[in-house]
């Protein structure tokens, strides 16, 4: 599944954290896999792989993007 | 001449540094932070150059300590040239930091690292074109194999001697207008920053700079708010996001212009995660890898430990024989030997193999995979996936476990992870559990103690995270690609970490041993029995346990060895009931971490937290031992 980041919720510090990883709204991400038991989700963003824990993923507003 | 190395995490910057710097490099802390940088002197064509390895950051405009300190270092020190290491296989990402560096008015050289990896991903990069577009030298590099290192430093030296700063990237018109407006009213007050850089930083909401400037020029605050508001109205986004997004966009355009994507071959590394992160095989391989890891360390450790201890026992005996006429000196010498041998017996056989294994797992890229797999479980005790590493290490030795909490960003997470890691029974406490409980009461009783320990750790985690709730949303982790690390890099990393132990914890251990030997000589150690009388009464233990418990703080296995002396029986089953054995062992497993761990705790978290953790462990140990006493009375 491909998604596009629309907005980062969860306050300035979280936005800063995403910024400091070079992640900004408008970036697209491909979902690769989940860990079991509400574990993190692994995504591919422009060739880099990131794991986002459940609580983090909840704070990222995305829209599905057509392939 | 001073050269600063800067780049994003996993760009191979430290590999480059280690290629040229060697083990003489000095690691320092930025004052008041845990952010470290490394310095070394390097010879370039006969000239001695200072090389500084700054922490890896994606950006300089963020607010985390590494970002702030890297920025402050470059603008406040005499940095003659910046070497910006960029991962060629992720060029768009890497160049966004380059965009920021071009604003600093310092000469910049771009090192395009991992060209081999980019090639294997089917990427062709037009280096000369990138050099033309950026206006700074761009050099290809394969730091892991040492290719291009020489040329890079020669180019950096030349650029540093010329001293011409590059032109900064140009933003869209409204942002440029805002920059110029702020620049004009700044009046050069942002020094040592250039007025333009000061203006950009202020627009990006740099609080420290804002406060500094407004203290002498109050009008600027209102002007800044107005300008930022104007951008917000025009763009629908805060100014810092507009600027970041523009840099992001410029970097992406640059990469687009110079990178050609050819046929991409999937290689074995892309398939590895199908196993290592699999819901079933992933956990199975985790267990196997950890078993191999610990097995390897114990095998190696026990091969080294026996001859070392025999050697020191020999010396101690000889020294004691020579010093018989002077009992005070003999006692002092035995204390000294205890401290020296204790350090050696911990450091050489176990800590170093441990740190080597840890660096290997880290450099090959496996640690983040463990964090991914364990994140859900770690949330139950108020932490997230990254905090699993201190726990695993803790079963070997608490010292590297506490050191590894440094990889957690939040202070609260570091505190909680360090507290819980010190409750994990290390190899020395394993000796107590086995020597006392497993030997006299059987392996299931020992297993019971380990399970009880896990339960107490989980409970403590839950209670503490109720008191200091998680304020970060959780795990955000970049998964690096698997890489075969060079032996040299692994050994160097292990040495850097181990050396802190040698120079800080070991002297403390020796001094502690000397103090205790003086007390023994003066027969003062019985005071401990008296002082701990309330405790031994509460736990239903003989009063003689005071001395072994206090000595156990020096080295945990002493709480077993000294117990034999203290009780005066070789066979524990004569002096202690099964319930007493279990109660004592449970207390030993949890109470105050050993002196070496305390020293590392103080270094990582500060004196106050070190004391609070020590105090907390006594409370936990007492409660856990009471609970164990009750449970054991039901069984025996």
Interface residues (C-beta under 8 A of the other chain):
Chain A: X10 X13 X14 X15 X16 X17 X18 X19 X20 X21 X22 X24 X25 X26 X33 X35 X36 X37 X38 X39 X40 X42 X46 X47 X48 X49 X50 X51 X52 X53 X54 X55 X56 X58 X59
Chain B: X8 X57 X58 X59 X61 X62 X63 X64 X67 X89 X90 X92 X93 X96 X121 X240 X241 X244 X245 X248 X273 X277 X279 X368 X371 X372 X373 X375 X376 X377 X379 X384 X385 X472 X473 X474 X475 X476 X477 X478 X479 X481
